Amino acid sequence: MSHLQRLPHVEPPSDRRVAVRVTNDALRQVRAGHPWLFDQSITSLGHDGAAGDLAVVFDQKRRFAAIGLLDPDSPIRVRILHAGAPRAIDDDFWIDRIGAALDRRGSLVDDPATTAYRCIHGENDGLPGLVVDRYADTAVVKIYTAAWLPHLPGVLDALVPLTGVDRVVLRGSRAVQGPRRAFAHPVALLGDLPDHPIGFAETGLQFEADVVHGQKTGHFLDQRENRALVGGLAGGGSVLDVFCCTGGFSVHAAAGGATEVHSVDLSQPALDTAKENMRRNSERVAAAAHRTTCGDAFDVLTSLARRGERYDVVVIDPPSFASRADQVGRALSGYRRLTELGLAVVRPGGMLVQSSCSSRVDEASFHTSIREAASESGHTLAEWRRTAHAIDHPVGFPEGAYLKTLFAQVDP
Ligand SMILES: C[S@@+](CC[C@H](N)C(=O)[O-])C[C@H]1O[C@@H](n2cnc3c(N)ncnc32)[C@H](O)[C@@H]1O
C-alpha cells in the first residue's frame, strides 16, 4: 500500500501551478528568506488552487522569485519551499532538503545515547509547516497545513531511506483546516499504528513516548539539553519539576543524584508516563524519593509555599502562553506570577530554572519579566546560564526562536 493510499481523500499533487503576485514588501521578505506569504500580501492568484498545489511567485518583471505550497484555507497562504533561481519540487528536492536537515544535526543522528531527536523542524529546516520527530525506529510527522498532505509520499520516499525508520505515524492536527479534515486522528503511513509506547534513549537515560496520544509528538525533545543541565545540578538536593509532562527533568534530576523529586502537571496521563519513565531507569534513580501531584501549577505552587515546602532546584516549564500577538502582555504576567510562586519555594542559594516556549514573547522581555518579578518579591537572582535551542531545533527565521530558559541562583 502506498503512503497516499493510507490517507483517505488525498489526491496526488496537481501538475498545474498557481501563479502568484505579491506586494513589493512581501517579495523583498521572501527573497530575504522569510518562509511565509500571508493572504493580505497576495495581489493576484492565477487560479483558485487546492491545498498543496505548488504556487510560483513572480516578480514585477514576470521572473520566477520563489515556489511554495498553497493553502487556500490558511492565513499563511503560501509556505515558501525555495526562493532564488527556478527549482523543481521533485524527489531530488525532498532528498536534498531532508538530507541537509539531517546533516545539520551533526553527530546527534548517530549517537546511541540519544535515539530521539527532531529530524525536521519546519520553517527552520526549509520545510515550513512540517515537523518530524524520531523516536528510535519510529518517525512521527506533524503537519501544520493541509498543503503537506499530497506531498507526504515524496517526503517519506526521501525520509525513510535517509533515516532508516521502519514506522511512520502522522499525528492529527487541528491546524489542518478546510475540506481535508480527515486528519484529526493519527494515521500510520508506514508500518502499524503502535498500541504501546515507544522506548528511546535521551543522553543515556531511558524514556518512552506515546506517539499516538501523547502531547505534541509524545515527548518535548526541545528541552533535552536543559534537562541534562538540571541533572548536573541536582546531586544531593531536592527538585520540584513544575509542568513536568512526561517527567524529562524529573528523571534527569533523579539520575543526577537528587534525594527527592516532586513532579507536577495538570495531565494525569503525562504523570503516569513520568512514573513509567522513572521506573525505566530504576537502577539509576533508586536514591530519589519520587512523588507526583496532578493539579494546576499555580494552585500547587501556592499551596506548597503555604505549607513551607522548599526545594534546592525548581524547574518551571509551562506551555505556550501566547499564540497571538495580543496575548503577549498576558503571557508576560503569567511568567511574572510563576517566578514569584517559584521563588517562594526555592531554598536560599538554590536554583530557579524557568522557561518560555512562546515564540511571540521575545527573549529580552522574558528575562526582564523574571528579573522584575524577583526584585518586586524581594529576591536577588544571580544568572548562571541563559539557554536556547538544541542543535535539532535550529532557528531559521525570527519566529523560530521560541525557547528561552533562565538558570539563576536565588539569593546567593
Ligand atoms: C511545555 S510542556 C512541559 C514539558 C516538560 N517540562 C518536559 O520536559 O517534557 C507543558 C506541560 O504543562 C502542562 N500544563 C498545562 N497547563 C498546566 C497547568 N495549568 N498546570 C499544570 N500543568 C499544566 C501540560 O500538561 C504539559 O505537560
The ligand as a Gaussian input file, in Angstrom:
#p B3LYP/6-31G(d) Opt

LIG

0 1
 C        5.989000      22.537000      27.652000
 S        5.197000      21.188000      28.392000
 C        6.357000      20.722000      29.603000
 C        7.450000      19.808000      29.117000
 C        8.231000      19.129000      30.197000
 N        8.816000      20.054000      31.108000
 C        9.280000      18.208000      29.628000
 O       10.474000      18.424000      29.860000
 O        8.908000      17.254000      28.929000
 C        3.937000      21.920000      29.335000
 C        3.182000      20.998000      30.284000
 O        2.323000      21.807000      31.084000
 C        1.173000      21.058000      31.398000
 N        0.173000      22.059000      31.822000
 C       -0.553000      22.911000      31.059000
 N       -1.257000      23.756000      31.834000
 C       -0.972000      23.429000      33.115000
 C       -1.362000      23.947000      34.364000
 N       -2.195000      24.984000      34.454000
 N       -0.857000      23.384000      35.475000
 C       -0.011000      22.321000      35.406000
 N        0.407000      21.800000      34.240000
 C       -0.074000      22.346000      33.114000
 C        0.871000      20.276000      30.166000
 O        0.114000      19.122000      30.513000
 C        2.284000      19.950000      29.674000
 O        2.644000      18.697000      30.165000

